[in-house]
């Protein structure tokens, strides 16, 4: 017997691309969404607003842009996510955007992870995004001290790409501060 009361789910829900209940909660805030997406080698951040014809992307920032500011380290780690969020926050302020809500999509909310490092960067740049302090990475992680201390014990092969670019992983905390100053001077 055929069940005629069955409703086919939306295509994006069937393919696990959109959580419509979460999307509705985010849209009810009536603020731009701070969308953070991470791959192995990059972090991408977008500020997106809802339009009846479809979402409108206000600005996009990727960790690949960090090379323009002198970044020599890996672009998929927590410090690079922080700097990408910081850059995005400064760009948003320049466009007159003052507040947003965090949109993680289907990514798990793991405290101290890259999306929350990007959130911390945007908040440090002056963007108001509601959050709890317990989810943010530690200052030691954001400043690169964790990676720096690990590099002292690890094989040089693990950091060969960074060494080829002329950066000793032990000097990562100073490099992060240098890149952050460069970003700040360009966008202030």
C-alpha positions in Angstrom: 0.0 0.0 0.0 1.3 3.5 -0.9 1.5 6.1 1.8 0.1 9.3 0.2 0.8 11.4 3.2 4.6 11.2 2.8 6.3 14.5 2.0 9.6 14.5 0.1 12.2 16.5 2.0 13.9 19.4 0.3 16.8 18.5 -1.9 19.4 20.3 0.2 18.1 18.6 3.3 18.2 15.2 1.7 21.9 15.8 0.6 22.7 17.1 4.1 23.7 20.5 2.8 21.2 22.6 4.8 19.8 22.3 8.3 16.6 24.4 7.8 15.7 24.5 11.5 19.1 26.0 12.4 18.9 28.3 9.4 15.5 29.6 10.5 16.9 30.3 14.0 19.9 32.2 12.5 17.7 34.2 10.2 15.4 35.2 13.0 18.2 37.3 14.5 17.9 39.6 11.5 21.7 40.1 11.4 24.3 39.1 8.9 25.6 35.6 9.4 29.3 35.1 10.0 29.8 31.9 8.0 33.0 29.9 8.7 34.0 27.0 6.6 37.3 25.1 7.0 39.1 22.7 4.8 42.4 21.0 5.5 44.5 23.8 4.0 42.3 26.9 4.2 39.7 28.8 6.2 37.0 30.8 4.4 34.7 33.3 6.1 31.7 35.1 4.5 29.3 37.6 5.8 25.9 36.7 4.3 22.5 38.3 4.6 19.1 36.9 3.7 17.3 38.3 0.6 14.0 36.9 -0.7 15.6 36.1 -4.0 18.4 34.3 -2.3 21.3 34.9 0.2 23.5 37.8 -0.6 27.2 37.6 0.3 28.5 40.9 1.6 32.1 40.0 1.8 34.4 37.0 1.6 37.8 36.5 3.3 40.0 33.5 2.8 43.2 32.4 4.5 44.9 32.5 1.1 44.7 36.3 1.4 47.1 36.2 4.4 50.1 35.7 2.0 49.5 39.3 0.9 50.4 40.4 4.4 53.5 38.3 4.7 52.1 35.0 6.1 54.5 32.1 5.6 53.0 29.4 7.8 50.3 26.8 7.1 46.9 28.4 6.2 44.7 25.8 7.8 45.7 26.0 11.4 44.2 27.9 14.4 46.5 31.0 14.2 45.7 31.4 10.5 42.0 31.1 11.3 42.4 33.8 13.9 44.1 36.1 11.5 41.6 35.4 8.8 38.8 36.3 11.2 40.6 39.4 12.3 41.0 40.5 8.6 37.3 39.8 8.0 36.3 41.8 11.0 38.3 44.8 9.8 36.8 44.5 6.3 33.3 44.4 7.9 33.9 47.5 10.0 35.1 49.3 6.8 31.8 48.4 5.2 29.8 49.6 8.2 28.9 46.1 9.5 29.0 46.1 13.3 27.3 42.9 14.3 26.7 39.3 13.1 25.7 35.8 14.3 28.0 32.8 13.9 27.0 30.1 11.4 28.9 26.9 11.6 26.6 24.9 9.2 27.0 21.2 9.8 30.4 21.5 11.4 30.5 20.3 15.0 30.9 23.0 17.6 34.2 21.8 19.2 35.4 24.4 21.8 38.8 25.8 20.9 38.7 24.8 17.2 39.4 26.8 14.1 35.9 28.3 13.6 36.0 29.7 17.1 39.5 31.1 16.5 38.1 32.9 13.5 35.2 34.2 15.7 37.8 35.5 18.2 39.7 37.3 15.5 36.5 39.0 14.3 35.6 40.0 17.8 39.1 41.4 18.4 38.7 43.4 15.2 35.5 45.0 16.7 32.7 42.9 15.2 30.0 42.1 17.8 29.1 38.4 17.6 27.3 36.7 20.6 29.4 33.9 22.1 30.6 32.3 25.3 34.2 32.8 26.5 34.5 29.0 27.2 34.4 28.1 23.5 37.3 30.3 22.4 40.8 28.9 22.0 43.4 29.8 24.6 45.7 32.7 24.1 48.6 30.3 23.9 47.0 28.5 21.0 46.0 31.7 19.2 49.5 33.2 19.5 51.2 30.0 18.0 53.1 29.1 21.2 51.6 25.6 21.1 52.8 25.0 17.5 56.2 26.5 18.4 56.7 24.3 21.4 55.6 21.2 19.4 58.0 22.0 16.6 60.9 21.8 19.0 60.1 18.1 19.6 58.9 17.1 16.2 60.8 16.0 13.1 61.8 18.9 10.8 60.1 17.0 8.0 56.7 17.9 9.5 57.4 21.6 9.0 59.4 21.3 5.7 56.9 23.5 3.8 57.1 26.3 6.4 60.9 26.0 6.5 61.1 26.3 2.6 59.2 29.6 2.9 61.9 30.9 5.2 60.0 30.6 8.5 61.4 28.7 11.5 58.3 27.3 13.3 60.0 28.2 16.6 59.5 31.9 15.6 55.8 31.5 14.8 54.5 33.7 17.7 56.6 36.7 16.5 55.5 36.0 12.9 51.8 36.1 13.9 52.2 39.4 15.7 54.1 40.8 12.7 51.4 39.8 10.2 48.6 41.1 12.6 50.4 44.5 12.7 50.6 44.5 8.9 46.9 43.7 8.6 46.0 46.4 11.2 48.0 49.1 9.5 46.5 48.4 6.1 42.8 48.4 7.3 42.9 51.1 9.9 
